[in-house]
Every structure is written in structure tokens, then in C-alpha cells.
């Protein structure tokens, strides 16, 4: 019952955000059902390409029937088409950054590391992501003082059930050694997702379901009534992957949860990553990541991080 109450409260909180999107969503779904043909690109074995509308009712596995704006109706046999390369099931990347600064006797060292791995095949998608940030400073001959010592790890699994519905589950772990309460935080959720957009360049999924959160550790944990306890609740997540062009990749992830403590406790995490590939023939990239965490049952409640890194994709 507590989880159900959390879901209802979560829906009420997001009503003002989701409601304006519904007319546009229905318009997109309606237009998708009305359209009978889609524009595709066919690459022939001799290197020529054809951009035309596919006529699905007349096409078969061995023959594609196309409607070209200048050439009219075209029939292209399967033997004349260059086979498409199947994308690898696993895609991974690692990146890191180091910054050192010495000014007027003050020393500052920052190191960051991040790794991602995604498995996508058939109806399954598994995403693994982790990162670590460390910063230490020293004034003159004083001992070094740790200003930042935190990391995170995320596991997300999505399985398509139907064309418009998927099962989504995830687990997040956040570590921040400088927190006074809830140095370690674990959050998990399971629910159903709706893929609003699923195209080669854009994937947008919204998901909703019951959740839990546990936090422990810190100098004030023994006196904090919320520390060391597990709270049920509800979670609403948004995941967007967008490739505006081959050189840029943008990933946005937001998770909002309402926890059933003595009073309703909200938490939210927002992660935005921009990757830039200077050369399309190379797997090297530069990245900029912004991570914002609000946790009403931790001390401090707000934690924001911005990192720039250089990485390699494989």
C-alpha cells in the first residue's frame, strides 16, 4: 500500500509536466499509424544509393518496391542491395581527466574517471555505467585536504514486451566520502516503460514503477533518524539518447523518486553527457558531463558535479 500511495503521489507531482505532452504524443502516434510508407536509403552493391519511400504492402524479403520522387516506381531485388553491417551487440567506452594547479603556494589536483558499456540485441538492452571523482588541495606546506571523493555505478535493464511497452529495472549506487550522512546510497526500481521515440538517431523512454532507497555511513549517521534505513516509494525516469550528427552524441537521464518516510521525501538525480568525436574515422572523443543529485534524506542534500574528459570507444 505504501508503494501504491507513492505512485499516486508521484503521478500528482508530475501531472503538470506530463499533461501538456499528451496531445503532442497522441499526434505523433496517430501520424505514425496513418503513414503507410517510410523514406529509406538503399545502398546498391555498385555503391549507388537510392532515397525513396518504401511500399511495404508490395515489398517482400527478396524484393523492395520503392516510390522515387523523380524516377517513380522502382523494384530492387535483394541480390542488388549491399548487405547492411549489423551493429555490435556490445559498445563500451572509457574516459579520464587530470587537472593540476599551483597558484601562490596553493596546490590543487583533480582526477576523474568514467566507463560505460551497453548491450543491445533483439528486445534486450543492458546499460552499465560508473565514474569516480577525486580532488585534493593544499595551502602552502599544510597537509593535503580531500575536497572531493565520490563515485557512482548504475545498472539498467530494459526488455521490450510489445511495440509500445517495455519492462524497466535499474539500480544506482552513489558514494560520497565527504557526506555527513548517507555516505553510501543505494536506489532501485522496477516498472514499465513507454518508448515515446525510437529512431536510429533518437531514443526517448519514460518509465514509472515502485522503488526503494537505502543510505548509510557518515559522521552524523548515528544521530540521523533516516540514515541506515530503507524507504519504499515510487520512481519516474526519463532516458534520452540523441545523435544530432555523427560527431555529437547527447545522453540525458533523469530519475525522480518520492519516498514514504515519516513524510514524503523527494529525491532526484539528473545526468547529462555530451560526447564529441573530432574525427569520424577515430574512436577518440572528448566529453563533458554534468551530474546533479538532490537527496532529501542525506547531508548535504544537494551535490553537483561537472567533469571534462578524453576517452576512447570500443
PALUM-650781 format. One record per residue (C-alpha): residue number from 1; residue in three letters; x, y, z. Coordinates in Angstrom, 1 decimal, padded with zeros to 4 digits. Example, Ala and Ser with C-alpha at 12.3 -4.5 7.8 and 13.67 -1.06 7.14 Angstrom:
<atoms>
num 1&residu ALA&x 012.3&y -004.5&z 007.8;
num 2&residu SER&x 013.7&y -001.1&z 007.1;
</atoms>
This chain:
<atoms>
num 1&residu UNK&x 000.0&y 000.0&z 000.0;
num 2&residu UNK&x 002.9&y 002.3&z 000.7;
num 3&residu UNK&x 004.3&y 001.8&z -002.7;
num 4&residu UNK&x 000.9&y 002.4&z -004.3;
num 5&residu UNK&x 000.5&y 005.6&z -002.3;
num 6&residu UNK&x 003.9&y 006.7&z -003.5;
num 7&residu UNK&x 003.0&y 006.0&z -007.1;
num 8&residu UNK&x -000.2&y 008.1&z -006.8;
num 9&residu UNK&x 001.7&y 011.0&z -005.2;
num 10&residu UNK&x 004.3&y 010.8&z -007.9;
num 11&residu UNK&x 001.7&y 011.0&z -010.6;
num 12&residu UNK&x 000.2&y 014.0&z -008.9;
num 13&residu UNK&x 003.6&y 015.8&z -008.7;
num 14&residu UNK&x 004.3&y 015.2&z -012.4;
num 15&residu UNK&x 000.8&y 015.9&z -013.7;
num 16&residu UNK&x 001.7&y 019.5&z -014.6;
num 17&residu UNK&x 004.7&y 018.3&z -016.6;
num 18&residu UNK&x 003.3&y 015.3&z -018.4;
num 19&residu UNK&x -000.2&y 016.6&z -019.2;
num 20&residu UNK&x 001.0&y 019.2&z -021.7;
num 21&residu UNK&x 002.9&y 016.5&z -023.6;
num 22&residu UNK&x -000.1&y 014.1&z -024.1;
num 23&residu UNK&x -001.7&y 016.0&z -027.1;
num 24&residu UNK&x 001.7&y 016.0&z -028.9;
num 25&residu UNK&x 002.2&y 012.3&z -028.1;
num 26&residu UNK&x -001.2&y 011.3&z -029.4;
num 27&residu UNK&x -000.5&y 013.4&z -032.6;
num 28&residu UNK&x 002.8&y 011.6&z -033.1;
num 29&residu UNK&x 001.3&y 008.1&z -032.6;
num 30&residu UNK&x -001.6&y 009.0&z -034.9;
num 31&residu UNK&x 000.7&y 010.2&z -037.6;
num 32&residu UNK&x 002.7&y 007.0&z -037.3;
num 33&residu UNK&x -000.3&y 004.8&z -037.8;
num 34&residu UNK&x -001.6&y 006.9&z -040.8;
num 35&residu UNK&x 001.6&y 006.9&z -042.7;
num 36&residu UNK&x 001.7&y 003.9&z -045.0;
num 37&residu UNK&x 005.3&y 004.4&z -046.3;
num 38&residu UNK&x 008.6&y 005.4&z -044.8;
num 39&residu UNK&x 011.6&y 007.0&z -046.5;
num 40&residu UNK&x 014.6&y 004.7&z -046.6;
num 41&residu UNK&x 018.1&y 004.7&z -048.0;
num 42&residu UNK&x 019.1&y 001.7&z -050.1;
num 43&residu UNK&x 022.7&y 001.2&z -051.0;
num 44&residu UNK&x 023.4&y -000.9&z -054.0;
num 45&residu UNK&x 026.4&y -003.2&z -054.5;
num 46&residu UNK&x 027.9&y -000.9&z -057.1;
num 47&residu UNK&x 027.9&y 001.9&z -054.5;
num 48&residu UNK&x 024.9&y 003.9&z -055.7;
num 49&residu UNK&x 022.3&y 005.0&z -053.2;
num 50&residu UNK&x 018.6&y 005.4&z -053.5;
num 51&residu UNK&x 016.5&y 007.6&z -051.2;
num 52&residu UNK&x 012.8&y 006.7&z -051.7;
num 53&residu UNK&x 009.6&y 005.7&z -050.0;
num 54&residu UNK&x 009.2&y 002.0&z -049.2;
num 55&residu UNK&x 005.9&y 000.5&z -050.3;
num 56&residu UNK&x 005.5&y -002.2&z -047.6;
num 57&residu UNK&x 002.4&y -003.8&z -049.0;
num 58&residu UNK&x 004.2&y -004.8&z -052.2;
num 59&residu UNK&x 007.6&y -005.5&z -050.8;
num 60&residu UNK&x 008.9&y -008.9&z -049.8;
num 61&residu UNK&x 012.1&y -010.4&z -048.4;
num 62&residu UNK&x 013.5&y -010.8&z -051.8;
num 63&residu UNK&x 012.2&y -007.6&z -053.4;
num 64&residu UNK&x 011.9&y -004.0&z -052.3;
num 65&residu UNK&x 009.3&y -001.8&z -054.0;
num 66&residu UNK&x 010.2&y 001.9&z -053.8;
num 67&residu UNK&x 008.5&y 005.1&z -054.9;
num 68&residu UNK&x 011.1&y 007.7&z -056.0;
num 69&residu UNK&x 010.0&y 011.3&z -056.4;
num 70&residu UNK&x 011.8&y 011.6&z -059.8;
num 71&residu UNK&x 012.1&y 008.0&z -061.1;
num 72&residu UNK&x 008.7&y 006.8&z -059.9;
num 73&residu UNK&x 008.1&y 003.2&z -059.1;
num 74&residu UNK&x 011.3&y 001.1&z -058.6;
num 75&residu UNK&x 011.7&y -002.6&z -058.0;
num 76&residu UNK&x 015.1&y -003.5&z -056.4;
num 77&residu UNK&x 016.0&y -007.2&z -055.9;
num 78&residu UNK&x 017.7&y -008.3&z -052.8;
num 79&residu UNK&x 020.7&y -009.6&z -054.8;
num 80&residu UNK&x 021.4&y -006.0&z -055.9;
num 81&residu UNK&x 021.4&y -004.5&z -052.4;
num 82&residu UNK&x 024.6&y -004.2&z -050.4;
num 83&residu UNK&x 024.1&y -006.1&z -047.1;
num 84&residu UNK&x 023.9&y -003.8&z -044.1;
num 85&residu UNK&x 026.5&y -004.2&z -041.4;
num 86&residu UNK&x 024.9&y -005.4&z -038.2;
num 87&residu UNK&x 026.0&y -003.2&z -035.2;
num 88&residu UNK&x 028.0&y -004.9&z -032.5;
num 89&residu UNK&x 025.9&y -006.1&z -029.5;
num 90&residu UNK&x 028.4&y -004.5&z -027.0;
num 91&residu UNK&x 029.5&y -000.9&z -027.2;
num 92&residu UNK&x 031.9&y 000.4&z -024.4;
num 93&residu UNK&x 033.9&y 003.5&z -023.6;
num 94&residu UNK&x 036.4&y 004.7&z -021.1;
num 95&residu UNK&x 037.5&y 008.2&z -020.3;
num 96&residu UNK&x 039.6&y 010.1&z -017.8;
num 97&residu UNK&x 040.8&y 013.6&z -017.0;
num 98&residu UNK&x 043.5&y 015.0&z -014.7;
num 99&residu UNK&x 044.0&y 018.7&z -013.7;
num 100&residu UNK&x 046.8&y 020.1&z -011.6;
num 101&residu UNK&x 047.1&y 023.7&z -010.4;
num 102&residu UNK&x 049.7&y 025.6&z -008.4;
num 103&residu UNK&x 049.0&y 029.2&z -007.6;
num 104&residu UNK&x 050.6&y 031.3&z -004.9;
num 105&residu UNK&x 051.6&y 028.2&z -003.0;
num 106&residu UNK&x 048.2&y 026.6&z -003.2;
num 107&residu UNK&x 048.2&y 023.2&z -004.8;
num 108&residu UNK&x 045.1&y 021.6&z -006.4;
num 109&residu UNK&x 044.8&y 018.2&z -008.0;
num 110&residu UNK&x 041.7&y 016.7&z -009.6;
num 111&residu UNK&x 041.3&y 013.3&z -011.2;
num 112&residu UNK&x 038.2&y 011.8&z -012.9;
num 113&residu UNK&x 037.4&y 008.5&z -014.5;
num 114&residu UNK&x 034.3&y 007.1&z -016.2;
num 115&residu UNK&x 033.4&y 003.9&z -018.0;
num 116&residu UNK&x 030.2&y 002.8&z -019.9;
num 117&residu UNK&x 029.1&y -000.4&z -021.5;
num 118&residu UNK&x 025.9&y -001.1&z -023.4;
num 119&residu UNK&x 024.5&y -004.4&z -024.7;
num 120&residu UNK&x 021.7&y -004.1&z -027.2;
num 121&residu UNK&x 020.3&y -007.0&z -029.1;
num 122&residu UNK&x 016.8&y -008.1&z -030.2;
num 123&residu UNK&x 014.4&y -006.9&z -027.4;
num 124&residu UNK&x 017.1&y -006.6&z -024.7;
num 125&residu UNK&x 019.1&y -003.6&z -023.6;
num 126&residu UNK&x 021.6&y -003.6&z -020.7;
num 127&residu UNK&x 023.4&y -000.5&z -019.7;
num 128&residu UNK&x 026.4&y -000.3&z -017.2;
num 129&residu UNK&x 027.9&y 003.0&z -016.2;
num 130&residu UNK&x 030.3&y 004.1&z -013.5;
num 131&residu UNK&x 032.5&y 007.0&z -012.5;
num 132&residu UNK&x 034.8&y 008.4&z -009.9;
num 133&residu UNK&x 035.9&y 011.9&z -009.0;
num 134&residu UNK&x 038.7&y 012.9&z -006.6;
num 135&residu UNK&x 040.0&y 016.3&z -005.6;
num 136&residu UNK&x 042.6&y 017.3&z -003.1;
num 137&residu UNK&x 044.1&y 020.7&z -002.1;
num 138&residu UNK&x 047.0&y 022.0&z -000.1;
num 139&residu UNK&x 047.7&y 025.5&z 001.2;
num 140&residu UNK&x 051.5&y 026.1&z 001.4;
num 141&residu UNK&x 053.2&y 023.4&z 003.5;
num 142&residu UNK&x 049.9&y 022.2&z 005.1;
num 143&residu UNK&x 048.9&y 018.6&z 004.6;
num 144&residu UNK&x 046.7&y 017.8&z 001.6;
num 145&residu UNK&x 042.9&y 018.1&z 002.3;
num 146&residu UNK&x 040.4&y 015.9&z 000.4;
num 147&residu UNK&x 037.7&y 018.1&z -001.0;
num 148&residu UNK&x 036.0&y 015.6&z -003.3;
num 149&residu UNK&x 036.0&y 011.8&z -003.0;
num 150&residu UNK&x 032.9&y 010.3&z -004.7;
num 151&residu UNK&x 031.8&y 007.7&z -007.2;
num 152&residu UNK&x 028.7&y 006.1&z -008.7;
num 153&residu UNK&x 027.6&y 003.0&z -010.5;
num 154&residu UNK&x 024.4&y 002.3&z -012.4;
num 155&residu UNK&x 022.9&y -000.9&z -013.9;
num 156&residu UNK&x 019.8&y -000.5&z -016.1;
num 157&residu UNK&x 018.0&y -003.3&z -017.9;
num 158&residu UNK&x 015.2&y -002.9&z -020.4;
num 159&residu UNK&x 013.2&y -005.6&z -022.2;
num 160&residu UNK&x 010.7&y -004.8&z -024.9;
num 161&residu UNK&x 007.4&y -006.5&z -024.2;
num 162&residu UNK&x 005.3&y -005.0&z -027.0;
num 163&residu UNK&x 005.9&y -002.3&z -029.5;
num 164&residu UNK&x 004.8&y 000.4&z -027.1;
num 165&residu UNK&x 005.6&y -001.1&z -023.7;
num 166&residu UNK&x 008.8&y -002.4&z -022.0;
num 167&residu UNK&x 009.9&y -003.7&z -018.7;
num 168&residu UNK&x 012.5&y -001.5&z -017.0;
num 169&residu UNK&x 014.6&y -002.1&z -013.9;
num 170&residu UNK&x 017.6&y -000.3&z -012.6;
num 171&residu UNK&x 019.9&y 000.0&z -009.6;
num 172&residu UNK&x 022.0&y 003.0&z -008.6;
num 173&residu UNK&x 024.9&y 003.2&z -006.1;
num 174&residu UNK&x 026.4&y 006.6&z -005.0;
num 175&residu UNK&x 029.3&y 007.1&z -002.7;
num 176&residu UNK&x 030.4&y 010.4&z -001.3;
num 177&residu UNK&x 033.0&y 010.3&z 001.5;
num 178&residu UNK&x 032.5&y 013.9&z 002.4;
num 179&residu UNK&x 028.8&y 013.5&z 003.3;
num 180&residu UNK&x 027.9&y 013.9&z 006.9;
num 181&residu UNK&x 025.1&y 011.4&z 006.5;
num 182&residu UNK&x 024.4&y 008.7&z 003.9;
num 183&residu UNK&x 027.9&y 008.3&z 002.5;
num 184&residu UNK&x 026.6&y 005.2&z 000.7;
num 185&residu UNK&x 023.3&y 005.4&z -001.1;
num 186&residu UNK&x 021.6&y 002.6&z -003.0;
num 187&residu UNK&x 018.4&y 003.2&z -005.1;
num 188&residu UNK&x 016.5&y 000.6&z -007.1;
num 189&residu UNK&x 013.3&y 000.5&z -009.1;
num 190&residu UNK&x 011.3&y -001.8&z -011.4;
num 191&residu UNK&x 008.4&y -000.8&z -013.6;
num 192&residu UNK&x 007.1&y -000.3&z -017.1;
num 193&residu UNK&x 008.5&y 002.0&z -019.7;
num 194&residu UNK&x 006.9&y 003.6&z -022.8;
num 195&residu UNK&x 009.3&y 004.3&z -025.7;
num 196&residu UNK&x 008.0&y 007.6&z -027.0;
num 197&residu UNK&x 010.6&y 007.9&z -029.7;
num 198&residu UNK&x 012.6&y 005.1&z -031.2;
num 199&residu UNK&x 014.5&y 006.1&z -034.3;
num 200&residu UNK&x 018.1&y 005.5&z -035.5;
num 201&residu UNK&x 019.2&y 008.9&z -034.1;
num 202&residu UNK&x 016.8&y 009.4&z -031.1;
num 203&residu UNK&x 015.6&y 007.1&z -028.4;
num 204&residu UNK&x 013.3&y 008.5&z -025.6;
num 205&residu UNK&x 011.8&y 006.3&z -022.9;
num 206&residu UNK&x 009.6&y 007.2&z -019.9;
num 207&residu UNK&x 009.2&y 004.7&z -017.1;
num 208&residu UNK&x 007.2&y 004.5&z -013.8;
num 209&residu UNK&x 007.1&y 002.0&z -011.0;
num 210&residu UNK&x 007.8&y 001.2&z -007.3;
num 211&residu UNK&x 011.2&y 001.9&z -005.9;
num 212&residu UNK&x 013.3&y 001.8&z -002.7;
num 213&residu UNK&x 016.3&y 003.7&z -001.3;
num 214&residu UNK&x 018.8&y 002.9&z 001.4;
num 215&residu UNK&x 021.5&y 005.2&z 002.8;
num 216&residu UNK&x 024.2&y 004.6&z 005.5;
num 217&residu UNK&x 027.5&y 006.0&z 006.7;
num 218&residu UNK&x 028.8&y 009.4&z 007.8;
num 219&residu UNK&x 029.7&y 011.2&z 011.0;
num 220&residu UNK&x 026.1&y 012.1&z 011.7;
num 221&residu UNK&x 024.6&y 008.8&z 010.7;
num 222&residu UNK&x 024.1&y 007.7&z 014.3;
num 223&residu UNK&x 022.0&y 010.8&z 015.1;
num 224&residu UNK&x 020.1&y 010.9&z 011.8;
num 225&residu UNK&x 016.9&y 009.0&z 012.0;
num 226&residu UNK&x 016.8&y 008.5&z 008.2;
num 227&residu UNK&x 020.3&y 007.1&z 008.0;
num 228&residu UNK&x 020.6&y 003.3&z 007.9;
num 229&residu UNK&x 017.0&y 002.7&z 006.9;
num 230&residu UNK&x 015.3&y 001.5&z 003.7;
num 231&residu UNK&x 012.4&y 003.5&z 002.4;
num 232&residu UNK&x 009.9&y 002.3&z -000.2;
num 233&residu UNK&x 008.4&y 004.7&z -002.7;
num 234&residu UNK&x 007.8&y 005.3&z -006.4;
num 235&residu UNK&x 010.1&y 006.3&z -009.3;
num 236&residu UNK&x 009.6&y 008.2&z -012.5;
num 237&residu UNK&x 012.5&y 008.1&z -015.0;
num 238&residu UNK&x 013.3&y 009.7&z -018.3;
num 239&residu UNK&x 016.1&y 008.4&z -020.6;
num 240&residu UNK&x 017.1&y 010.2&z -023.8;
num 241&residu UNK&x 019.8&y 009.3&z -026.3;
num 242&residu UNK&x 020.2&y 011.7&z -029.2;
num 243&residu UNK&x 022.7&y 011.7&z -032.1;
num 244&residu UNK&x 022.1&y 015.0&z -033.9;
num 245&residu UNK&x 025.1&y 014.2&z -036.3;
num 246&residu UNK&x 027.8&y 011.6&z -036.4;
num 247&residu UNK&x 030.2&y 013.8&z -034.4;
num 248&residu UNK&x 028.0&y 014.6&z -031.4;
num 249&residu UNK&x 026.2&y 012.2&z -029.0;
num 250&residu UNK&x 024.0&y 013.5&z -026.2;
num 251&residu UNK&x 022.7&y 011.5&z -023.3;
num 252&residu UNK&x 020.2&y 012.8&z -020.7;
num 253&residu UNK&x 018.9&y 010.7&z -017.8;
num 254&residu UNK&x 016.6&y 011.9&z -015.0;
num 255&residu UNK&x 015.2&y 009.9&z -012.1;
num 256&residu UNK&x 012.7&y 011.3&z -009.6;
num 257&residu UNK&x 011.6&y 009.4&z -006.6;
num 258&residu UNK&x 009.1&y 010.0&z -003.8;
num 259&residu UNK&x 010.0&y 008.0&z -000.7;
num 260&residu UNK&x 007.5&y 007.1&z 002.0;
num 261&residu UNK&x 009.3&y 008.2&z 005.2;
num 262&residu UNK&x 007.6&y 010.0&z 008.2;
num 263&residu UNK&x 006.7&y 012.5&z 005.5;
num 264&residu UNK&x 007.0&y 012.2&z 001.7;
num 265&residu UNK&x 010.7&y 012.7&z 000.9;
num 266&residu UNK&x 011.7&y 013.6&z -002.7;
num 267&residu UNK&x 015.0&y 012.6&z -004.4;
num 268&residu UNK&x 016.2&y 013.4&z -007.9;
num 269&residu UNK&x 019.2&y 012.7&z -010.0;
num 270&residu UNK&x 020.0&y 014.3&z -013.4;
num 271&residu UNK&x 022.9&y 013.2&z -015.6;
num 272&residu UNK&x 023.8&y 014.9&z -018.9;
num 273&residu UNK&x 026.7&y 013.8&z -021.1;
num 274&residu UNK&x 027.9&y 015.3&z -024.4;
num 275&residu UNK&x 030.5&y 013.4&z -026.4;
num 276&residu UNK&x 032.3&y 015.0&z -029.4;
num 277&residu UNK&x 034.2&y 012.9&z -031.9;
num 278&residu UNK&x 036.7&y 015.2&z -033.8;
num 279&residu UNK&x 037.3&y 012.5&z -036.4;
num 280&residu UNK&x 034.7&y 010.1&z -037.7;
num 281&residu UNK&x 037.5&y 007.6&z -038.6;
num 282&residu UNK&x 038.7&y 007.6&z -035.0;
num 283&residu UNK&x 037.1&y 006.3&z -031.7;
num 284&residu UNK&x 038.7&y 009.0&z -029.6;
num 285&residu UNK&x 036.3&y 011.6&z -028.1;
num 286&residu UNK&x 036.1&y 014.4&z -025.6;
num 287&residu UNK&x 033.2&y 014.5&z -023.2;
num 288&residu UNK&x 031.5&y 016.9&z -020.8;
num 289&residu UNK&x 029.3&y 015.5&z -018.0;
num 290&residu UNK&x 027.0&y 017.3&z -015.6;
num 291&residu UNK&x 025.6&y 015.3&z -012.6;
num 292&residu UNK&x 023.1&y 016.9&z -010.2;
num 293&residu UNK&x 021.8&y 015.0&z -007.2;
num 294&residu UNK&x 019.2&y 016.1&z -004.7;
num 295&residu UNK&x 018.6&y 013.7&z -001.8;
num 296&residu UNK&x 016.4&y 015.0&z 001.0;
num 297&residu UNK&x 017.5&y 012.2&z 003.4;
num 298&residu UNK&x 021.2&y 012.9&z 003.0;
num 299&residu UNK&x 023.5&y 015.6&z 004.3;
num 300&residu UNK&x 024.2&y 017.7&z 002.3;
num 301&residu UNK&x 021.1&y 017.4&z 000.2;
num 302&residu UNK&x 022.5&y 018.9&z -003.0;
num 303&residu UNK&x 025.5&y 017.6&z -004.8;
num 304&residu UNK&x 026.5&y 018.8&z -008.3;
num 305&residu UNK&x 029.5&y 017.7&z -010.4;
num 306&residu UNK&x 030.9&y 018.9&z -013.8;
num 307&residu UNK&x 033.7&y 017.0&z -015.4;
num 308&residu UNK&x 035.6&y 017.2&z -018.7;
num 309&residu UNK&x 037.4&y 014.1&z -020.0;
num 310&residu UNK&x 039.1&y 012.5&z -023.0;
num 311&residu UNK&x 038.1&y 008.9&z -023.9;
num 312&residu UNK&x 038.1&y 006.0&z -026.3;
num 313&residu UNK&x 035.2&y 004.0&z -027.6;
num 314&residu UNK&x 035.4&y 000.3&z -028.5;
</atoms>
